[in-house]
Structure formats: C-alpha cells, structure tokens
Amino acid sequence: MWRWLDDDFTITKRQLGALLIAAGTLAIAAMLAAEALDPESGGFGLAQRAGTALGALALLLGLTLLPLGDRPA
C-alpha cells in the first residue's frame, strides 16, 4: 500500500488492464441490472446499449493490456 503513495510510483499495464476489466464488468452489470429492475421500461434502450458497448470495449482493452506485464503504462 505504501508503495502506491511513493513519488516515483507508476501504474503498470497489468494494473491498468485489471482496472479496465473491473470497470467494464461493472458497467455491463449495471446496464443489465437496470433492465432487470425495470422490465416494463420498453426494452433495452439506447443508453443501455451504449453503456454495454463501452463496458465491453473497456473489458476487451483491459484484456489486451494484461499480457504486457509490469511495464509502465
């Protein structure tokens, strides 16, 4: 934990990938949960499709960063 507070700390590509995977998964889950909580809303709307697409894009980008290892991002 203290390593993250150092002045010379840089986030690695693996850490950035993990953050993007978490954010993408959360975005997709939020869009699906919004539909599950209000099924009478008229279907999967434009905002939900855009949120799901951006979440999937973040997830895929995060997966491509994982194998790059501990190089600075």
All heavy atoms as a GROMACS GRO file, in nm:
protein
  528
    1MET      N    1   0.082  -0.120   0.000
    1MET     CA    2   0.000   0.000   0.000
    1MET      C    3   0.086   0.125   0.000
    1MET      O    4   0.056   0.218  -0.071
    1MET     CB    5  -0.093  -0.005   0.122
    1MET     CG    6  -0.177   0.116   0.138
    1MET     SD    7  -0.299   0.125   0.006
    1MET     CE    8  -0.384   0.269   0.048
    2TRP      N    9   0.192   0.125   0.077
    2TRP     CA   10   0.276   0.245   0.084
    2TRP      C   11   0.350   0.268  -0.046
    2TRP      O   12   0.385   0.380  -0.079
    2TRP     CB   13   0.375   0.233   0.200
    2TRP     CG   14   0.305   0.234   0.332
    2TRP    CD1   15   0.290   0.128   0.416
    2TRP    CD2   16   0.235   0.342   0.393
    2TRP    NE1   17   0.216   0.164   0.525
    2TRP    CE2   18   0.181   0.296   0.513
    2TRP    CE3   19   0.212   0.474   0.356
    2TRP    CZ2   20   0.107   0.376   0.597
    2TRP    CZ3   21   0.138   0.554   0.440
    2TRP    CH2   22   0.086   0.505   0.560
    3ARG      N   23   0.371   0.161  -0.121
    3ARG     CA   24   0.438   0.173  -0.250
    3ARG      C   25   0.357   0.261  -0.345
    3ARG      O   26   0.412   0.333  -0.426
    3ARG     CB   27   0.456   0.034  -0.308
    3ARG     CG   28   0.526   0.028  -0.438
    3ARG     CD   29   0.548  -0.115  -0.477
    3ARG     NE   30   0.423  -0.173  -0.523
    3ARG     CZ   31   0.410  -0.239  -0.636
    3ARG    NH1   32   0.515  -0.260  -0.711
    3ARG    NH2   33   0.294  -0.288  -0.671
    4TRP      N   34   0.223   0.257  -0.334
    4TRP     CA   35   0.138   0.337  -0.422
    4TRP      C   36   0.147   0.486  -0.390
    4TRP      O   37   0.114   0.568  -0.473
    4TRP     CB   38  -0.006   0.292  -0.408
    4TRP     CG   39  -0.034   0.159  -0.467
    4TRP    CD1   40   0.049   0.052  -0.473
    4TRP    CD2   41  -0.153   0.120  -0.531
    4TRP    NE1   42  -0.011  -0.052  -0.535
    4TRP    CE2   43  -0.136  -0.014  -0.571
    4TRP    CE3   44  -0.273   0.183  -0.557
    4TRP    CZ2   45  -0.235  -0.083  -0.638
    4TRP    CZ3   46  -0.372   0.113  -0.622
    4TRP    CH2   47  -0.353  -0.018  -0.662
    5LEU      N   48   0.191   0.518  -0.268
    5LEU     CA   49   0.199   0.658  -0.227
    5LEU      C   50   0.336   0.720  -0.254
    5LEU      O   51   0.355   0.839  -0.229
    5LEU     CB   52   0.163   0.670  -0.079
    5LEU     CG   53   0.023   0.622  -0.041
    5LEU    CD1   54   0.004   0.627   0.109
    5LEU    CD2   55  -0.083   0.703  -0.112
    6ASP      N   56   0.431   0.642  -0.304
    6ASP     CA   57   0.564   0.695  -0.334
    6ASP      C   58   0.556   0.794  -0.449
    6ASP      O   59   0.470   0.787  -0.535
    6ASP     CB   60   0.660   0.582  -0.374
    6ASP     CG   61   0.704   0.498  -0.256
    6ASP    OD1   62   0.687   0.545  -0.141
    6ASP    OD2   63   0.754   0.386  -0.279
    7ASP      N   64   0.651   0.888  -0.450
    7ASP     CA   65   0.656   0.988  -0.556
    7ASP      C   66   0.690   0.928  -0.691
    7ASP      O   67   0.650   0.981  -0.795
    7ASP     CB   68   0.758   1.097  -0.522
    7ASP     CG   69   0.710   1.186  -0.408
    7ASP    OD1   70   0.588   1.193  -0.387
    7ASP    OD2   71   0.796   1.246  -0.342
    8ASP      N   72   0.765   0.819  -0.694
    8ASP     CA   73   0.807   0.761  -0.821
    8ASP      C   74   0.721   0.642  -0.864
    8ASP      O   75   0.759   0.566  -0.952
    8ASP     CB   76   0.953   0.719  -0.815
    8ASP     CG   77   0.981   0.617  -0.705
    8ASP    OD1   78   0.896   0.601  -0.616
    8ASP    OD2   79   1.089   0.555  -0.710
    9PHE      N   80   0.602   0.627  -0.806
    9PHE     CA   81   0.513   0.516  -0.842
    9PHE      C   82   0.449   0.544  -0.978
    9PHE      O   83   0.402   0.654  -1.006
    9PHE     CB   84   0.404   0.497  -0.738
    9PHE     CG   85   0.302   0.395  -0.779
    9PHE    CD1   86   0.330   0.261  -0.776
    9PHE    CD2   87   0.177   0.435  -0.825
    9PHE    CE1   88   0.238   0.166  -0.815
    9PHE    CE2   89   0.083   0.341  -0.864
    9PHE     CZ   90   0.114   0.208  -0.858
   10THR      N   91   0.449   0.444  -1.064
   10THR     CA   92   0.374   0.450  -1.190
   10THR      C   93   0.288   0.324  -1.200
   10THR      O   94   0.329   0.217  -1.159
   10THR     CB   95   0.468   0.457  -1.312
   10THR    OG1   96   0.559   0.348  -1.307
   10THR    CG2   97   0.545   0.587  -1.316
   11ILE      N   98   0.173   0.341  -1.256
   11ILE     CA   99   0.083   0.227  -1.272
   11ILE      C  100   0.134   0.143  -1.389
   11ILE      O  101   0.180   0.195  -1.490
   11ILE     CB  102  -0.062   0.275  -1.294
   11ILE    CG1  103  -0.159   0.159  -1.283
   11ILE    CG2  104  -0.078   0.349  -1.423
   11ILE    CD1  105  -0.303   0.201  -1.271
   12THR      N  106   0.129   0.013  -1.374
   12THR     CA  107   0.176  -0.076  -1.479
   12THR      C  108   0.063  -0.108  -1.575
   12THR      O  109  -0.054  -0.084  -1.547
   12THR     CB  110   0.231  -0.208  -1.419
   12THR    OG1  111   0.124  -0.279  -1.358
   12THR    CG2  112   0.341  -0.182  -1.318
   13LYS      N  113   0.100  -0.164  -1.688
   13LYS     CA  114   0.000  -0.201  -1.787
   13LYS      C  115  -0.091  -0.311  -1.735
   13LYS      O  116  -0.210  -0.314  -1.766
   13LYS     CB  117   0.068  -0.242  -1.916
   13LYS     CG  118   0.135  -0.124  -1.984
   13LYS     CD  119   0.196  -0.158  -2.115
   13LYS     CE  120   0.262  -0.032  -2.169
   13LYS     NZ  121   0.310  -0.046  -2.302
   14ARG      N  122  -0.037  -0.401  -1.656
   14ARG     CA  123  -0.119  -0.507  -1.597
   14ARG      C  124  -0.221  -0.447  -1.499
   14ARG      O  125  -0.337  -0.488  -1.497
   14ARG     CB  126  -0.030  -0.608  -1.525
   14ARG     CG  127  -0.111  -0.722  -1.464
   14ARG     CD  128  -0.024  -0.828  -1.404
   14ARG     NE  129   0.052  -0.893  -1.511
   14ARG     CZ  130   0.176  -0.934  -1.500
   14ARG    NH1  131   0.240  -0.920  -1.387
   14ARG    NH2  132   0.238  -0.991  -1.601
   15GLN      N  133  -0.178  -0.351  -1.417
   15GLN     CA  134  -0.271  -0.288  -1.322
   15GLN      C  135  -0.378  -0.209  -1.395
   15GLN      O  136  -0.496  -0.212  -1.358
   15GLN     CB  137  -0.195  -0.197  -1.226
   15GLN     CG  138  -0.106  -0.271  -1.130
   15GLN     CD  139  -0.010  -0.180  -1.058
   15GLN    OE1  140   0.021  -0.070  -1.103
   15GLN    NE2  141   0.038  -0.224  -0.942
   16LEU      N  142  -0.339  -0.137  -1.500
   16LEU     CA  143  -0.436  -0.062  -1.579
   16LEU      C  144  -0.534  -0.156  -1.647
   16LEU      O  145  -0.654  -0.128  -1.653
   16LEU     CB  146  -0.363   0.024  -1.683
   16LEU     CG  147  -0.451   0.112  -1.771
   16LEU    CD1  148  -0.531   0.210  -1.687
   16LEU    CD2  149  -0.364   0.185  -1.872
   17GLY      N  150  -0.484  -0.269  -1.695
   17GLY     CA  151  -0.572  -0.369  -1.756
   17GLY      C  152  -0.674  -0.423  -1.656
   17GLY      O  153  -0.791  -0.439  -1.688
   18ALA      N  154  -0.628  -0.450  -1.535
   18ALA     CA  155  -0.718  -0.501  -1.431
   18ALA      C  156  -0.824  -0.396  -1.396
   18ALA      O  157  -0.942  -0.430  -1.376
   18ALA     CB  158  -0.640  -0.541  -1.307
   19LEU      N  159  -0.785  -0.271  -1.390
   19LEU     CA  160  -0.882  -0.164  -1.362
   19LEU      C  161  -0.985  -0.151  -1.474
   19LEU      O  162  -1.104  -0.132  -1.448
   19LEU     CB  163  -0.810  -0.030  -1.342
   19LEU     CG  164  -0.735  -0.014  -1.211
   19LEU    CD1  165  -0.652   0.114  -1.213
   19LEU    CD2  166  -0.831  -0.012  -1.094
   20LEU      N  167  -0.940  -0.161  -1.598
   20LEU     CA  168  -1.032  -0.152  -1.711
   20LEU      C  169  -1.127  -0.272  -1.715
   20LEU      O  170  -1.245  -0.257  -1.747
   20LEU     CB  171  -0.955  -0.141  -1.842
   20LEU     CG  172  -0.896  -0.004  -1.871
   20LEU    CD1  173  -0.804  -0.011  -1.992
   20LEU    CD2  174  -1.005   0.098  -1.894
   21ILE      N  175  -1.076  -0.389  -1.681
   21ILE     CA  176  -1.163  -0.508  -1.676
   21ILE      C  177  -1.268  -0.491  -1.569
   21ILE      O  178  -1.387  -0.520  -1.590
   21ILE     CB  179  -1.079  -0.635  -1.653
   21ILE    CG1  180  -0.997  -0.667  -1.778
   21ILE    CG2  181  -1.166  -0.753  -1.614
   21ILE    CD1  182  -0.894  -0.775  -1.758
   22ALA      N  183  -1.228  -0.442  -1.453
   22ALA     CA  184  -1.325  -0.421  -1.344
   22ALA      C  185  -1.428  -0.316  -1.382
   22ALA      O  186  -1.548  -0.334  -1.358
   22ALA     CB  187  -1.251  -0.381  -1.217
   23ALA      N  188  -1.385  -0.207  -1.443
   23ALA     CA  189  -1.477  -0.100  -1.482
   23ALA      C  190  -1.573  -0.149  -1.591
   23ALA      O  191  -1.694  -0.118  -1.587
   23ALA     CB  192  -1.400   0.022  -1.530
   24GLY      N  193  -1.523  -0.222  -1.688
   24GLY     CA  194  -1.608  -0.274  -1.794
   24GLY      C  195  -1.710  -0.373  -1.743
   24GLY      O  196  -1.827  -0.370  -1.782
   25THR      N  197  -1.667  -0.461  -1.654
   25THR     CA  198  -1.759  -0.558  -1.596
   25THR      C  199  -1.866  -0.488  -1.514
   25THR      O  200  -1.985  -0.524  -1.520
   25THR     CB  201  -1.681  -0.658  -1.508
   25THR    OG1  202  -1.580  -0.720  -1.589
   25THR    CG2  203  -1.772  -0.764  -1.451
   26LEU      N  204  -1.827  -0.387  -1.439
   26LEU     CA  205  -1.923  -0.312  -1.359
   26LEU      C  206  -2.023  -0.238  -1.448
   26LEU      O  207  -2.143  -0.235  -1.418
   26LEU     CB  208  -1.849  -0.213  -1.268
   26LEU     CG  209  -1.933  -0.132  -1.173
   26LEU    CD1  210  -1.998  -0.224  -1.070
   26LEU    CD2  211  -1.849  -0.028  -1.103
   27ALA      N  212  -1.977  -0.181  -1.558
   27ALA     CA  213  -2.067  -0.110  -1.648
   27ALA      C  214  -2.168  -0.206  -1.712
   27ALA      O  215  -2.287  -0.175  -1.721
   27ALA     CB  216  -1.986  -0.038  -1.757
   28ILE      N  217  -2.120  -0.321  -1.756
   28ILE     CA  218  -2.212  -0.419  -1.817
   28ILE      C  219  -2.312  -0.469  -1.714
   28ILE      O  220  -2.432  -0.478  -1.742
   28ILE     CB  221  -2.132  -0.536  -1.878
   28ILE    CG1  222  -2.052  -0.487  -1.998
   28ILE    CG2  223  -2.224  -0.650  -1.918
   28ILE    CD1  224  -1.953  -0.588  -2.051
   29ALA      N  225  -2.265  -0.496  -1.593
   29ALA     CA  226  -2.355  -0.543  -1.487
   29ALA      C  227  -2.458  -0.436  -1.452
   29ALA      O  228  -2.576  -0.468  -1.428
   29ALA     CB  229  -2.275  -0.581  -1.363
   30ALA      N  230  -2.418  -0.310  -1.451
   30ALA     CA  231  -2.512  -0.202  -1.420
   30ALA      C  232  -2.619  -0.190  -1.528
   30ALA      O  233  -2.737  -0.167  -1.496
   30ALA     CB  234  -2.436  -0.070  -1.405
   31MET      N  235  -2.580  -0.204  -1.653
   31MET     CA  236  -2.679  -0.196  -1.761
   31MET      C  237  -2.778  -0.312  -1.756
   31MET      O  238  -2.898  -0.294  -1.775
   31MET     CB  239  -2.610  -0.194  -1.898
   31MET     CG  240  -2.522  -0.074  -1.923
   31MET     SD  241  -2.610   0.083  -1.914
   31MET     CE  242  -2.529   0.157  -1.773
   32LEU      N  243  -2.728  -0.431  -1.727
   32LEU     CA  244  -2.817  -0.547  -1.716
   32LEU      C  245  -2.906  -0.537  -1.592
   32LEU      O  246  -3.024  -0.575  -1.596
   32LEU     CB  247  -2.736  -0.676  -1.714
   32LEU     CG  248  -2.661  -0.708  -1.844
   32LEU    CD1  249  -2.573  -0.830  -1.825
   32LEU    CD2  250  -2.758  -0.726  -1.959
   33ALA      N  251  -2.851  -0.484  -1.484
   33ALA     CA  252  -2.930  -0.467  -1.362
   33ALA      C  253  -3.040  -0.363  -1.382
   33ALA      O  254  -3.150  -0.379  -1.329
   33ALA     CB  255  -2.840  -0.427  -1.246
   34ALA      N  256  -3.012  -0.259  -1.457
   34ALA     CA  257  -3.114  -0.157  -1.484
   34ALA      C  258  -3.231  -0.217  -1.559
   34ALA      O  259  -3.347  -0.183  -1.531
   34ALA     CB  260  -3.053  -0.041  -1.563
   35GLU      N  261  -3.204  -0.306  -1.651
   35GLU     CA  262  -3.312  -0.371  -1.725
   35GLU      C  263  -3.387  -0.470  -1.636
   35GLU      O  264  -3.509  -0.482  -1.643
   35GLU     CB  265  -3.258  -0.442  -1.848
   35GLU     CG  266  -3.362  -0.505  -1.934
   35GLU     CD  267  -3.463  -0.406  -1.991
   35GLU    OE1  268  -3.426  -0.289  -2.014
   35GLU    OE2  269  -3.579  -0.446  -2.011
   36ALA      N  270  -3.314  -0.541  -1.550
   36ALA     CA  271  -3.378  -0.639  -1.463
   36ALA      C  272  -3.466  -0.572  -1.358
   36ALA      O  273  -3.570  -0.626  -1.319
   36ALA     CB  274  -3.272  -0.724  -1.395
   37LEU      N  275  -3.426  -0.454  -1.313
   37LEU     CA  276  -3.505  -0.384  -1.211
   37LEU      C  277  -3.630  -0.319  -1.267
   37LEU      O  278  -3.727  -0.298  -1.195
   37LEU     CB  279  -3.418  -0.278  -1.142
   37LEU     CG  280  -3.306  -0.334  -1.054
   37LEU    CD1  281  -3.219  -0.220  -1.002
   37LEU    CD2  282  -3.364  -0.414  -0.939
   38ASP      N  283  -3.628  -0.284  -1.395
   38ASP     CA  284  -3.744  -0.219  -1.457
   38ASP      C  285  -3.773  -0.284  -1.592
   38ASP      O  286  -3.747  -0.225  -1.697
   38ASP     CB  287  -3.718  -0.070  -1.473
   38ASP     CG  288  -3.842   0.007  -1.513
   38ASP    OD1  289  -3.953  -0.048  -1.501
   38ASP    OD2  290  -3.828   0.123  -1.557
   39PRO      N  291  -3.828  -0.406  -1.592
   39PRO     CA  292  -3.851  -0.476  -1.719
   39PRO      C  293  -3.961  -0.414  -1.805
   39PRO      O  294  -3.969  -0.441  -1.923
   39PRO     CB  295  -3.889  -0.617  -1.675
   39PRO     CG  296  -3.939  -0.603  -1.537
   39PRO     CD  297  -3.867  -0.486  -1.478
   40GLU      N  298  -4.044  -0.329  -1.748
   40GLU     CA  299  -4.153  -0.267  -1.822
   40GLU      C  300  -4.111  -0.136  -1.888
   40GLU      O  301  -4.194  -0.062  -1.937
   40GLU     CB  302  -4.271  -0.241  -1.728
   40GLU     CG  303  -4.328  -0.369  -1.669
   40GLU     CD  304  -4.434  -0.340  -1.565
   40GLU    OE1  305  -4.467  -0.222  -1.545
   40GLU    OE2  306  -4.481  -0.436  -1.503
   41SER      N  307  -3.983  -0.108  -1.892
   41SER     CA  308  -3.936   0.019  -1.946
   41SER      C  309  -3.940   0.026  -2.098
   41SER      O  310  -3.915   0.130  -2.155
   41SER     CB  311  -3.793   0.046  -1.899
   41SER     OG  312  -3.706  -0.052  -1.955
   42GLY      N  313  -3.970  -0.084  -2.163
   42GLY     CA  314  -3.980  -0.080  -2.308
   42GLY      C  315  -3.862  -0.145  -2.377
   42GLY      O  316  -3.840  -0.124  -2.494
   43GLY      N  317  -3.782  -0.216  -2.305
   43GLY     CA  318  -3.669  -0.287  -2.367
   43GLY      C  319  -3.537  -0.219  -2.341
   43GLY      O  320  -3.526  -0.120  -2.270
   44PHE      N  321  -3.437  -0.276  -2.404
   44PHE     CA  322  -3.300  -0.229  -2.389
   44PHE      C  323  -3.286  -0.101  -2.471
   44PHE      O  324  -3.284  -0.104  -2.594
   44PHE     CB  325  -3.206  -0.338  -2.441
   44PHE     CG  326  -3.084  -0.359  -2.359
   44PHE    CD1  327  -3.094  -0.401  -2.228
   44PHE    CD2  328  -2.959  -0.338  -2.412
   44PHE    CE1  329  -2.982  -0.422  -2.151
   44PHE    CE2  330  -2.846  -0.359  -2.336
   44PHE     CZ  331  -2.857  -0.401  -2.206
   45GLY      N  332  -3.274   0.013  -2.404
   45GLY     CA  333  -3.272   0.141  -2.472
   45GLY      C  334  -3.135   0.179  -2.526
   45GLY      O  335  -3.037   0.105  -2.513
   46LEU      N  336  -3.130   0.295  -2.588
   46LEU     CA  337  -3.007   0.344  -2.649
   46LEU      C  338  -2.897   0.365  -2.546
   46LEU      O  339  -2.781   0.328  -2.569
   46LEU     CB  340  -3.035   0.474  -2.724
   46LEU     CG  341  -2.915   0.538  -2.793
   46LEU    CD1  342  -2.860   0.446  -2.900
   46LEU    CD2  343  -2.953   0.672  -2.852
   47ALA      N  344  -2.931   0.422  -2.432
   47ALA     CA  345  -2.830   0.445  -2.328
   47ALA      C  346  -2.776   0.313  -2.273
   47ALA      O  347  -2.657   0.301  -2.246
   47ALA     CB  348  -2.890   0.528  -2.214
   48GLN      N  349  -2.863   0.214  -2.260
   48GLN     CA  350  -2.818   0.083  -2.211
   48GLN      C  351  -2.730   0.014  -2.315
   48GLN      O  352  -2.630  -0.048  -2.280
   48GLN     CB  353  -2.937  -0.005  -2.176
   48GLN     CG  354  -3.007   0.039  -2.050
   48GLN     CD  355  -3.136  -0.036  -2.028
   48GLN    OE1  356  -3.213  -0.054  -2.122
   48GLN    NE2  357  -3.158  -0.079  -1.906
   49ARG      N  358  -2.765   0.025  -2.441
   49ARG     CA  359  -2.680  -0.033  -2.545
   49ARG      C  360  -2.545   0.035  -2.550
   49ARG      O  361  -2.442  -0.031  -2.565
   49ARG     CB  362  -2.748  -0.023  -2.681
   49ARG     CG  363  -2.852  -0.131  -2.701
   49ARG     CD  364  -2.907  -0.126  -2.838
   49ARG     NE  365  -3.008  -0.019  -2.835
   49ARG     CZ  366  -3.086   0.012  -2.934
   49ARG    NH1  367  -3.078  -0.052  -3.047
   49ARG    NH2  368  -3.175   0.108  -2.921
   50ALA      N  369  -2.543   0.168  -2.538
   50ALA     CA  370  -2.416   0.241  -2.539
   50ALA      C  371  -2.332   0.207  -2.416
   50ALA      O  372  -2.210   0.187  -2.428
   50ALA     CB  373  -2.443   0.391  -2.543
   51GLY      N  374  -2.394   0.197  -2.301
   51GLY     CA  375  -2.322   0.161  -2.180
   51GLY      C  376  -2.265   0.020  -2.186
   51GLY      O  377  -2.153  -0.005  -2.144
   52THR      N  378  -2.343  -0.072  -2.242
   52THR     CA  379  -2.296  -0.209  -2.257
   52THR      C  380  -2.181  -0.216  -2.358
   52THR      O  381  -2.082  -0.286  -2.336
   52THR     CB  382  -2.411  -0.300  -2.302
   52THR    OG1  383  -2.517  -0.290  -2.206
   52THR    CG2  384  -2.368  -0.444  -2.312
   53ALA      N  385  -2.192  -0.142  -2.467
   53ALA     CA  386  -2.086  -0.141  -2.567
   53ALA      C  387  -1.957  -0.081  -2.511
   53ALA      O  388  -1.848  -0.135  -2.533
   53ALA     CB  389  -2.131  -0.065  -2.691
   54LEU      N  390  -1.968   0.028  -2.438
   54LEU     CA  391  -1.849   0.089  -2.378
   54LEU      C  392  -1.788   0.000  -2.271
   54LEU      O  393  -1.666  -0.009  -2.259
   54LEU     CB  394  -1.883   0.226  -2.320
   54LEU     CG  395  -1.908   0.336  -2.423
   54LEU    CD1  396  -1.953   0.464  -2.354
   54LEU    CD2  397  -1.785   0.361  -2.506
   55GLY      N  398  -1.874  -0.069  -2.196
   55GLY     CA  399  -1.824  -0.164  -2.097
   55GLY      C  400  -1.750  -0.278  -2.162
   55GLY      O  401  -1.644  -0.321  -2.117
   56ALA      N  402  -1.805  -0.330  -2.272
   56ALA     CA  403  -1.739  -0.439  -2.344
   56ALA      C  404  -1.608  -0.392  -2.405
   56ALA      O  405  -1.508  -0.466  -2.404
   56ALA     CB  406  -1.832  -0.493  -2.453
   57LEU      N  407  -1.605  -0.270  -2.455
   57LEU     CA  408  -1.481  -0.215  -2.512
   57LEU      C  409  -1.374  -0.201  -2.404
   57LEU      O  410  -1.257  -0.237  -2.426
   57LEU     CB  411  -1.510  -0.080  -2.578
   57LEU     CG  412  -1.393  -0.013  -2.648
   57LEU    CD1  413  -1.347  -0.097  -2.766
   57LEU    CD2  414  -1.434   0.126  -2.694
   58ALA      N  415  -1.413  -0.151  -2.287
   58ALA     CA  416  -1.317  -0.138  -2.176
   58ALA      C  417  -1.267  -0.276  -2.132
   58ALA      O  418  -1.148  -0.293  -2.104
   58ALA     CB  419  -1.382  -0.065  -2.059
   59LEU      N  420  -1.356  -0.372  -2.128
   59LEU     CA  421  -1.319  -0.508  -2.089
   59LEU      C  422  -1.219  -0.567  -2.188
   59LEU      O  423  -1.116  -0.623  -2.148
   59LEU     CB  424  -1.445  -0.595  -2.082
   59LEU     CG  425  -1.426  -0.734  -2.028
   59LEU    CD1  426  -1.456  -0.735  -1.879
   59LEU    CD2  427  -1.519  -0.829  -2.099
   60LEU      N  428  -1.245  -0.552  -2.317
   60LEU     CA  429  -1.154  -0.605  -2.418
   60LEU      C  430  -1.019  -0.533  -2.416
   60LEU      O  431  -0.914  -0.596  -2.431
   60LEU     CB  432  -1.217  -0.595  -2.556
   60LEU     CG  433  -1.333  -0.690  -2.583
   60LEU    CD1  434  -1.397  -0.661  -2.718
   60LEU    CD2  435  -1.286  -0.834  -2.577
   61LEU      N  436  -1.020  -0.402  -2.398
   61LEU     CA  437  -0.896  -0.327  -2.390
   61LEU      C  438  -0.815  -0.371  -2.269
   61LEU      O  439  -0.693  -0.386  -2.276
   61LEU     CB  440  -0.924  -0.177  -2.384
   61LEU     CG  441  -0.804  -0.086  -2.384
   61LEU    CD1  442  -0.723  -0.104  -2.511
   61LEU    CD2  443  -0.847   0.058  -2.369
   62GLY      N  444  -0.882  -0.393  -2.157
   62GLY     CA  445  -0.814  -0.440  -2.037
   62GLY      C  446  -0.753  -0.577  -2.057
   62GLY      O  447  -0.642  -0.604  -2.010
   63LEU      N  448  -0.822  -0.665  -2.128
   63LEU     CA  449  -0.768  -0.798  -2.155
   63LEU      C  450  -0.643  -0.792  -2.242
   63LEU      O  451  -0.552  -0.874  -2.226
   63LEU     CB  452  -0.874  -0.887  -2.221
   63LEU     CG  453  -0.984  -0.937  -2.131
   63LEU    CD1  454  -1.093  -1.009  -2.212
   63LEU    CD2  455  -0.930  -1.027  -2.022
   64THR      N  456  -0.636  -0.695  -2.333
   64THR     CA  457  -0.516  -0.684  -2.416
   64THR      C  458  -0.398  -0.628  -2.339
   64THR      O  459  -0.283  -0.650  -2.378
   64THR     CB  460  -0.542  -0.595  -2.539
   64THR    OG1  461  -0.574  -0.463  -2.496
   64THR    CG2  462  -0.654  -0.651  -2.625
   65LEU      N  463  -0.423  -0.556  -2.231
   65LEU     CA  464  -0.313  -0.498  -2.153
   65LEU      C  465  -0.253  -0.596  -2.053
   65LEU      O  466  -0.137  -0.581  -2.014
   65LEU     CB  467  -0.361  -0.374  -2.077
   65LEU     CG  468  -0.386  -0.250  -2.161
   65LEU    CD1  469  -0.446  -0.140  -2.074
   65LEU    CD2  470  -0.259  -0.202  -2.226
   66LEU      N  471  -0.328  -0.697  -2.013
   66LEU     CA  472  -0.278  -0.791  -1.912
   66LEU      C  473  -0.147  -0.860  -1.950
   66LEU      O  474  -0.056  -0.867  -1.868
   66LEU     CB  475  -0.384  -0.896  -1.880
   66LEU     CG  476  -0.500  -0.850  -1.791
   66LEU    CD1  477  -0.593  -0.966  -1.765
   66LEU    CD2  478  -0.452  -0.790  -1.662
   67PRO      N  479  -0.132  -0.911  -2.072
   67PRO     CA  480  -0.007  -0.983  -2.103
   67PRO      C  481   0.116  -0.892  -2.114
   67PRO      O  482   0.229  -0.942  -2.121
   67PRO     CB  483  -0.034  -1.048  -2.238
   67PRO     CG  484  -0.176  -1.026  -2.270
   67PRO     CD  485  -0.229  -0.924  -2.178
   68LEU      N  486   0.098  -0.761  -2.116
   68LEU     CA  487   0.211  -0.671  -2.133
   68LEU      C  488   0.294  -0.655  -2.007
   68LEU      O  489   0.401  -0.594  -2.010
   68LEU     CB  490   0.162  -0.535  -2.184
   68LEU     CG  491   0.097  -0.540  -2.322
   68LEU    CD1  492   0.047  -0.402  -2.361
   68LEU    CD2  493   0.190  -0.596  -2.425
   69GLY      N  494   0.244  -0.704  -1.895
   69GLY     CA  495   0.324  -0.716  -1.774
   69GLY      C  496   0.344  -0.589  -1.695
   69GLY      O  497   0.257  -0.503  -1.688
   70ASP      N  498   0.463  -0.578  -1.638
   70ASP     CA  499   0.492  -0.473  -1.542
   70ASP      C  500   0.559  -0.351  -1.601
   70ASP      O  501   0.623  -0.274  -1.530
   70ASP     CB  502   0.580  -0.531  -1.430
   70ASP     CG  503   0.504  -0.632  -1.345
   70ASP    OD1  504   0.381  -0.618  -1.336
   70ASP    OD2  505   0.568  -0.722  -1.289
   71ARG      N  506   0.545  -0.331  -1.729
   71ARG     CA  507   0.598  -0.208  -1.791
   71ARG      C  508   0.508  -0.092  -1.754
   71ARG      O  509   0.386  -0.108  -1.741
   71ARG     CB  510   0.605  -0.224  -1.941
   71ARG     CG  511   0.713  -0.324  -1.982
   71ARG     CD  512   0.728  -0.327  -2.131
   71ARG     NE  513   0.621  -0.412  -2.184
   71ARG     CZ  514   0.600  -0.431  -2.312
   71ARG    NH1  515   0.676  -0.372  -2.401
   71ARG    NH2  516   0.504  -0.510  -2.354
   72PRO      N  517   0.563   0.028  -1.741
   72PRO     CA  518   0.480   0.143  -1.707
   72PRO      C  519   0.376   0.171  -1.816
   72PRO      O  520   0.404   0.153  -1.934
   72PRO     CB  521   0.578   0.258  -1.696
   72PRO     CG  522   0.711   0.195  -1.675
   72PRO     CD  523   0.705   0.062  -1.743
   73ALA      N  524   0.260   0.215  -1.773
   73ALA     CA  525   0.152   0.243  -1.869
   73ALA      C  526   0.166   0.381  -1.928
   73ALA      O  527   0.226   0.468  -1.880
   73ALA     CB  528   0.018   0.230  -1.800
   0.00000   0.00000   0.00000
